Amino acid sequence: MKIALIGYGKMGKAIEKIALEQGHELVLKISSRNKQDLTVDALKKADVAIEFTVPELATKHIQMCFKAQVPVAVGTTGWYKDLDLVEQLRQQHNGTLLTASNFSIGVNIFFEINERLAALMAKRKDYSALIQETHHIEKLDSPSGTAITLADGIIKQHAHYNNWKNEAKETDNDLEILSFREPNVPGTHEIIFDSNIDQISIKHEAKNRKGFALGAVLAAEFIHDKKGIFTMKDVLKN
């Protein structure tokens, strides 16, 4: 499979290593140093694209992939305000998109555990929920896309919460997300349910970028011959 890698920072290099180990070929590697090489014609040389850049560029890159008729797996977060526009463009070009707040297989299992715990705790009004997330200082969006997915999962299953806040919560119905940025932290997410009697918590702690990179390659393999819009749930069901 020929892969176009849009974003060649630390994560891009980790994806490259896994992709080559899996027998794939990198036909395009785009970083801030050669961004002028990212064109629709250049993308057409690839079977699939993997996008890991910054929120303000993600929508533009997705649109270029649609125009090139190249399926794209997007790991950039923080651009989701454009989801409706992206879906319109996808339909217009009959394109393929897989978007994930986190490509890690372990994190996606954690998402399922989170919703199950939230459903159980919804019956326990004496417990209040809190999300804590810690990432490396280079991460540009706050809260993380993974923390937002976790928050949405709790809100879906727990009727007490109807919104999340990335600062001090304004009402008791707000779910608070605390974000921390520290050097050399790939990503840690913790769900806490606290009461006057005890505390229940679940945590996912990434040891390195390999899990994210492997998931990105698996996602690319999944979509390269498909049309439509997908998530990591579709990959895990495959």
C-alpha positions, 0 to 999 in steps of 0.5 A: 500500500502506498501511503502519503504522510501529511505531517512528519513530526515525531508522530509522523516518524513513528507512523513511518517506522510502523508502516515500513515494518508492515511492508508499506511504501511512503510515497509522500512525506510532508512537513513544514519544510516542504509543505509546498509539495503537498498538491492534489497531483502529488496525493494521487500517487498514494493509495491512502493518506494519514494526516497528523498536523495542526487543527487550523490546517486539517480541514484544508488537507482533508479537502485536498485528499477528497479532490485527489480521491485518496482515502484519508485517516485523520489523527489531528484533533481540534478541528471538529467545528468543521465536521459538517463542512467536511461531510458536505465535501466528502459527499461532493467528492464521494470521498473516504474519511476516518477520523479519530480523537485517538488511534490507539487500540488501548484508548479505544478499548478505554472509551468503551470501559468509560461508557460502561462505568458512566452508565453504572455510576449514573445510578449513584448520585453521591459520586461526582465525575472528573476527567484529568488529561496530561500531554506533552507541552507541544500539544496545541489543543486543550482539552485533548480530543481524547478527553472530549471523546471521554467526556461525550461518553460520560454525558451520553450515559450519565443523565446528570451531566449535560456539558463539559468545561475545560475550566472551573465548572459553572454548574453542578451539571457541568463535567470538568476536564482538567488539562496539564501540559508537561515535558515528554508525556505521550498522553495520560487520561484518568476518569475519577468518580469521587464521593465522601466515602471513596473514590473510583478511577480508571486510567489510560497511560500511553508509554510511547507513540507506538500505540498511536502509530500502529492504530493509524496504520491499521486505520489506513489499511482499513479504509484504503479500498472503502468509501464513506466516513468511519471511526476506530470503532469500525476498525475494531469491529473488522 
